[in-house]
């Protein structure tokens, strides 16, 4: 009580001249600061706890995911001071899209990754313990690619920007070295899955996970539409979607796949699996000698084997 009275007097006193803070003043201010911090932490924990419960319920079924999505959208309309009639009109306009099984499944996987993100933010030093669930989440997406009916646009959205995060006021969650969408495979593997294996120099497991990433990249290109550009219409028919996906997958197999395979071997070499990786890199260059990056790979290979060495290829003598 004495501290509160002292703080009130301190804040209410007119500023007639500059006075230094007494030790009692400083103590009162610091105690108030601590109280504000604790109050903010309590409110944040309560908010996150409520969000976790709602998200888990939304993951229970496709219908539950859509129900939660609509609930969050209705709150968004209310927060924007828009009428219930506006929301009903929006709902009617979106009804066809929300009835599609692929969209429902996207929302469920979105909720799953959002829950993992909340956990990673709460326990950033325990992300390694989450690896089995991260792998399970990826498998549930990429081992059944047809569940999304060729469209995964919703699942590409960073989970902290989703309507779920907005409705529960958790958009400001920050977590380093954590991808905000499971479809950012480069980040998922580079930031979450591979680092512990590098630390342990577990080369067989590293290679296995790299091959898994490459397989997932191929699954995505072979089954899902590319990301829509800003303002691009979302009304392509099934025949057009399949044609476009086929073109993208052909480019993936001829250009991107060899590059990913090269990246795998160079990372394995740098991690310490030098002999096996070096043999595979040389074989890779030989098998893909016409690839646009073949010369670049050759230069990288020479630099890895003998850092700083100049190209040993013979040069023509002038006049010959």
Secondary structure, DSSP 8 states (H G I E B T S, - for coil): -HHHHHHHHHHHS--SS-----HHHHHHHHHHHHHHHHHHHHHHHHHHHHHHHHHHHHTT-HHHHHHHHHHHHHHHHHHTT--HHHHHHHHHHHHHHHTSHHHHHHHHHHHHHHHHHHHHHHTGGGGGGGHHHHHHHHHHHHTTGGGGTT--HHHHS-GGGSHHHHHTT-TT---TT--SSTT-HHHIIIIIIHHHHHHTT-HHHHHHHHHHHHHHHHHHHHHS-----TT--S---HHHHHHHHHHHHHHIIIIIHHHHHHHHHHHHHHHT-HHHHHHHHHHHHHHTTTSTTHHHHHHHHHHHHSTT---------TT-
